[in-house]
């Protein structure tokens, strides 16, 4: 069901409930309607508080997730020596000083 249909369904239900409640309050009289409205108001307030808490808890930011197609590198424990964490590498990687080239004989 689309979001628009859900919204209009909710509006229709709310208006129907409001009309039924208004008719009931008129039918039972003002004194009894006042008492019932107080009780209903307390329950609606508690429901709103619960929904507010739920919304606050559910909207907490999640832990950082790698982007789709990305790389998630993680090193744990003790590492002895060199380590590289990378996504795209072009060319070689050298740790420390490069090894000297031997001179070629040109005799």
C-alpha angles and dihedrals in degrees: 000000000000124000092245092053091049091050094050091045090054092049091050093050092047093050091047092050091047092051093047092048092049091050091048093050091052091048097050098042135250099280096052092040090054092053093047092047090054092053093044090048091054091052093046090049092051091047090051091050091051092049091048091052091046091050092049094049095044094049095059111125114259122232112280109279123200115253116259109276090015129121127250111200121186131175119191134173125025117329120201113194132003127336132186127200114187144135108210119021124180117191128001133316121225127191117203125351116342116252114257116251117239112242112243119232112247098188 
